[in-house]
Amino acid sequence: MKKVLTLFLLTFSVILFAQKEKTEVEYFENTALKVTSLKISSGSVKELENINWIDLKSVFESNKKTETIKLVFEIDLKDSKNKFKGSFSIKDKTQNIDSLITRAKKMLKSLIKISKNY
């Protein structure tokens, strides 16, 4: 009985003194997220046709104007007759995001047109 009581008191004191020290946590509220690349992969043409370009533009809003951003679009039609795969990437500065999206739309339209033949 003496050993059990001693073990209990030892365990209790270790737990009690272990929680005595306070830890300090720092929070960073105004942290900026920088996105330099975005990859969109799809297994169907319909998913690529329904890209929300406004949301895509908002992804890069917090970047600096001079940073280079890259968009990558991929399609992998595993169920097609020839198992068509296609992709393209395009990059430019953040300040030219509108022209980058315009070029990406044109290239994506061509990729969709080619993939519909398979």
N, C-alpha and C positions, 0 to 999 in steps of 0.2 A: 504494500500500500504506500509505503514511503517513496518508492521509486516512481510510482504512477503520479503521486502528488508533485514530486520534484520535476518530472517530465512535463506535467501540465503547467507548472509555474514557469519553467524555462521557455516553453513554447509560447505561453501568453506574453511573457516579457519581450521576447523577440518580435512578436507581431506588434505589440504596443510601441516599441521603440523604432521599429522599421518604418512606421507611418508618421513619425514625428517630423521628419524633414519635408519641407514644402518644395515643390518643383514649380518653376516659373515657365510659362509658355508665352511665346511671342506670336502675335498674329499680324499678318501683313494684309491690310485691307485694299490698298490701291496698287495691286500688282497688275501689270499689263501682260497680256498673253500675245505672243508673237507667232503667227502661223506663216510659214514660208512655202509650204507645199500642201497640195490637196489632191488625193487620188480617188477617182470614182471608178469602181469596177462593177460590171454588171453581167448577168447571164442571159439577159433578154433585151430586145430592142426597145420595148415599151418603157422600161426603166430609164433608159437614156433619153427617150423622147420627153419624159416628164421631169426634167431637172428644173429646180427652182433657182433661177439665175440671180434673183434678188438676195436670197439667202446665201448663195455662193459669194456674192460680192460682200455681204456683211461679215463673212468669215475673216476677211483681210482688213477690216476697218481699223484695228488697233496697230497695224504695222506703220512704220515710218515710210514716208513717200519714196525714199531712195532704196528701200530694200527690194531685192529680187524675189518674186513669187513664181511658183510653178504649178500648173494644172496638168494632171494626167488623167486621161480617159481610156478605159479598157473595156472590151467586150469579149466574152468567151462563150460561144454558142456550142456547148457540148452535145446538145441534142440534134444539131443540124447534120445534114448528110456528110459534109466535109469537115465537121468540127472546126468551124471558122473561129479564128482568134484575130483580133485587131486592136491596136492602141496607138495613141499619139500623145505627145506632151508639148506644152507650150509655156514659155516663160517670158516675163517682162518685169518692169519696175512697178511698184504699188501705185505710183502716180498715174500709170497708164492702164488701170484696171478695166476701164470701160472698153478700150480698144482690145485688150486681152480677151475679154468676154465675147466681144463681137467676133474676133478671129476664132475663138474656141467654138462658138455656135456654128460657124461656117464649116469648120473641120469636122465637128461632130455630126452635122447634117450629112456630110459626105461619107463618113464612117457608117452611119445608119443606112444610107442608100446602098452602099456596097454590101453590108451585112444582110440586108433584106433579100439579096439574090441567093444567099446560102441558106 
